[in-house]
């Protein structure tokens, strides 16, 4: 029994796919270890002064405002040590006033790292400390590490390629922002970037084959049709009912930002639909190459209907969740629900509706294109 299991294990080691996955996993683990060391010893690379909290003593009191809301006020006596700069290693004490809500302040705990500014006396002793913000890179590192490990452990080589695709897309987004700040038309560069998003993401994950071609064409056509419908509707209604209040802080026309924003948000949902349906059609066709086109379309439509409901809910939850803090504030201060929905959730609901329209439209488009392209694949192409 043991010899048989050993033989199977050795055969797996000789398998190229197994070796590839092991290599990727070892590479990712090594990267994580190196990154962990860097994140916990990178204070010297910051221009701002970094301080680490060593101890905290606090006193608590409560206040009630004119609306009957109770807030808990905390006065913290904090001891910290400076981690970089000319005062590195120097300990100092300061007082931090905070509240339960932490709306305009921060609550400090031992081992927290913060950015500070300070005032010195003539003897270079720290006399006043101002807290700028938390140093959050370590928390971000933990979340990213968990995501990378899950992607590699569950997705293997495809998970690794997805991470590469995500990294490239982040750089593309940064390039779009940089180009826009330098005077380029946002809608044009966002459209070009969207094409890159689609091609890079699908080719990297699924490879260069008919399935990928189908998903790419379906995503582009579905997104184009959705944006045309959105433009026509807003043009004929003159944008009535759209409230850009949450964009009032922008120094650029809000409607010029809104369309590229809709494009990128809708693109993600349509790409998900396209690759899911295309993969399903490909799998059904591989299992039964003699299946009639009508039956293949029917099976694909059933799959699309199931995806449609869940994806629409996903879009709604994703957009609404970002407004939860402000939503709670409005409700807490007794604003009418209809007012909150009409003005403060207006853009989120519109984004979700446009994305849902894109999902519904993309299902038949993807089905038709994928059935045509995957109908007779060449032998050995996949």
N, C-alpha and C positions, 0 to 999 in steps of 0.2 A: 504494500500500500504506500509506504513512504517512498520507495523507489519510483513508483508511478507518478506520485505528486512532484518529486524532484525532477523527473523527466519533463513533465508539463511546464514546470517553472523555467527550466533551462531553454525549452522551446520558445517560451515567451520572451526571454532575454534576447534570443537570436532574432526575434521579430523586429523589423525596422520601426514599425509604429510604436512598439513598446519602448524601444531605445529613444525614439524621438520625444515621447512623453516624459521619460525619466530625465532626459537632458533638459527639457524645458522646466520641469519641476525643480531640479537642482539649481538651475540658473536663477529662477524666481526666488527660491529660498536664500541663495547667496546675496541677491540684490536686496532682499528684505533685511537681512542681517546687517549689511553695510549701511543701508538707509537708516536703520534703527540707531546705529552708533552715531551717524551724522546728525540725526534729528535731536538726539540728546546731548550733543556737544557742539552745537552750531551758533552759540550766542556771539562768538567773536566776529561772525560774518554780518552782524546787524549793525547799522549805523545808530539806531536808537539804543538807549540804555535798557538792559534787561535785568530785572530783579526777581529773585526767587523767595517766596514766602516761607519763613521757617517756623513761625508761631503766630497764633491769633487768639486774643481774648476779647470777648464781646459782651455788651449789655444791650438789652432789648426793651423797647417801649412801643406802645400802640397809640395811633391817632385816628380820629374819625373826621372825615371831611363833611361839607355842607349837604352832600347827597346821601350821607349815611354809610359811605364806603369806608371800611376799616383797613388800615395799612399798618404793617409792622415795621418799625424803624429800628435799625441796629447800628450801634457805634462799635467799631472794631479797633482794638489796640494791636497794631501789626508790627512784627519784627521781620525784616527781610535782609537779604544779602545781594549785593550787586555782582552780576555774572560777567560783565565785560567792561571795556573802557578803562580809563585811568583810575577809577575807584573800584576796580575789580577786587572782590573779597571783603569789601568794607560792609559792615552791618550798620543798619540804621532803623529807627523806630518812627512810625507815623500813625495817624488816625484816619480811618476810612468810615464814612457814613454811608449806609446803604439801606435799602428797603426790601420788603418781601417781594414786590413786583420786579425789582431790578430794572425798571423802565429807563431810568437816567443814571444808573450807577451799577457797580458790580459787587458781587459778594465773594470775598476772598477766603481761601482755605489753605492750610499748610501744603507746601510743594507746588502750589500754583506759580506760574511764571507770568510776569506782566511787563509791559513796556511803560517806562516812567520818564518824566522830565523832572529836573530838580534845580534848586537855587543854592548856591554856595556862599559862605561868608568869606572874609579876607583870608582865613586860615584853611580854605578849601574844605571846610566841613559842611555837610549837607544840612541846610536849615529848613527847607520846604520841599515837599514831594507832591507831584501831580501824577495821578494814574491816567495813562493814555488808553490802554486796552489790554486784554489778555494776549499772551503769546500762544496762539492756537495751532501752530504747525504740528505739534506732537499728536493732538487729537485728530487732525486731518490725516496724519500718517497712519494712525490705527485703523481708521475707516477704510482708507485706500488699500491698506495691507489686507484687511479682511476681504474686501471685494476682489483683489487680485488672486488671493488664495482660493476663494470659492470658484472664480472663473477658470483657473488652471486645474483644480482638482476635479471639478465637474465637467468642464468642457474640453480638457486636454489640449491638444494642439489647436483645435478650433477656438477654444477659449482664449488661448494665447494670441491668436490672430485677431480676435475681437478686441483685445486690449490694445494691440498695435493700431487697429483701425480707430479706436476711440482716441488714442493719443494723437494720431494724425489729424483727426477731425477737430480736436481742441486747438491745435496750432492753426488750422484753417480759420476757425472762428476768431482767434486773436488777430489773424491777418486781415479778416474782414473789418474788425473794429478799427485797426490801425489805418486801413485804406479809407474808411469812412471819415475818420478824424482828419484825414489829409485832403478831404474835399471830394471824394468819389461818390457817385450815386449809390445809395445804400441798397435800393431794390435790384439794381443791375449786378452789383458784386455779390449780393446774397443769392441771386439766381445762379450765378456762375459757381458759387461755393456749394450750393445745393446739388448741382450736377456732380461736383467732386465728392461730396458726402455719399451720394448714391453709388457711384462707380467704385470708389475705394472700399466702402463698407461691404458691399455685396461681393465684389471680386476677391477681396481678402478672405472673407469668411467662407464663401461657397466655391471659390475657384472660378476659372474661366471656362464656362460650359453653357449649354442651352438653358439650363435652369437659371443661371445668373443673368443671361441675356433677357430672359423672360421677366425676371423680377425687376431688372433695371428699366426696361421699356415700360412695364406696367406702372412702376412708381412715378416715372416722368410724366406719362400720359395722365394718370390719376391726379397728380399734383397740379398739372397744367389746367385740367378741366375744372378742378376745385377752385383754383385761383381766378379763373375766368368768371365762373359763376359768382364768386365773392365780389369781384370788381364790378360786374354788371349790376348786381343787387344794390351795392353801396352807391354806385353812380346814379341809378334811377331813383333811389330813395333819398339821395343827397346826404347820406350819413345820418339821417334822423334816427334818434333812439340810441346812438352810440355816444357814450360819455367818456371823454378822455381825462377826467379829473385826476385819476391816479398817475397820469403822465404829465401833470402840470408843472412838475419840477424840471422838465426837459427844456433845453434852450433851442430845440429844433421843433418844427411842426410835428405834432403827435401823429397825424395820419400818415406821414412819410415813414415813421417808425413802425406803425401798426401793421402795414402790409408785409414787410419783411419778417416781422415777428410771427404773423400768421403763417407765412410760407414755411419757416423753419419748424414751427410747432406741428403743422399739418403733415409736413414731409416725414417726420418720424413715425407717425401713426400709419400713413399710407405705405411706407417702406416695410413696416412690420406686417401689414396685411398682405402685401405683394409677396414677400418671401415665404410667409406661412402657407398661402394658397398654392404658390408655385411648387413648393416642396411637397405638399400634399398631392398635387396632381402628378408630379414626377414619381412619387412613391406608389400611387395607385396604378399608373401606367407600367411601371417596372414589374409590379406583381401580376399584371394582366395586360400584356401588350396588344391583345386582340380586342380589348374593350372598345365598344362603339363610342364615337365622339359625344353622342347625346347622353349616354350613361355617364361618361366622364364629366361632362358639364353638370349633370344633376348631382353627382357626388361632390363635386367642387362647390356647388352652390349651397349644399347642406353644411359643408365645412365653413363656408363664408358666413352663413347666417349665425352659426355658433360664435364665430370670432367677432361678428359685428356688435352683438350685445355687450360682450365683455370689454371690447376696446372702447366703445362709446362711454361706458361707465368709468373706465380707466382714465380717459381724457378729462371727464368731468371732475373726478376726484383729484386728479393731478393739478388742475387749474384752481379749483376751489380751495384746496389745502393751503396754497400759498397765501390766501386771504384770511385764514382763520384768526390770526391775532387781531387784525383790524375789525373783523366781524364780531369778535367777542367784545371789543371796546364799544362798538356801536350798540350792541344789544344791552351791554351793562349800563349804558347811559340812556336807555329807553327810547332809542330811535325805532320807528316803525319798520317792520320786516320788508314791506313793499318798497320803502325808501332805500333800505340797505341793498336790496336786490337790484333796484333800478339804477342806482348810482355807483355803489361801491363794489358790486359783483358784476357789473354790466359787461366789462371787457372780458372777464373770465368766462362768463356764460357764452358770449359771442365766439370766443376762441374755441370753446368746447363744441358749440353747434357747428361751426365751420369744419372743425376736425371730424366731427361725426358725419357730416355731409361727404367729406372726402373719403371716409371709410366705406360708406354705402356705395358711392360711385365706383370706388376702386375694385370692389368685389367682382362685378361683371366684366369690367375692363381686364382685370388680371386673369380671370377665368378664360376669356376669349383668347388673349394673347398667349397664355401658357399652353392651352390646348393646341394652338397652331404650332408653336415652336417646339413643344415636347412630343408632338404626335409621332414623329419618326426620327429619333436620335440615331446618330451613327454608332455602329458597334465599337465598343471600347472607348467612347468619348467620356464616359463617366467613370 
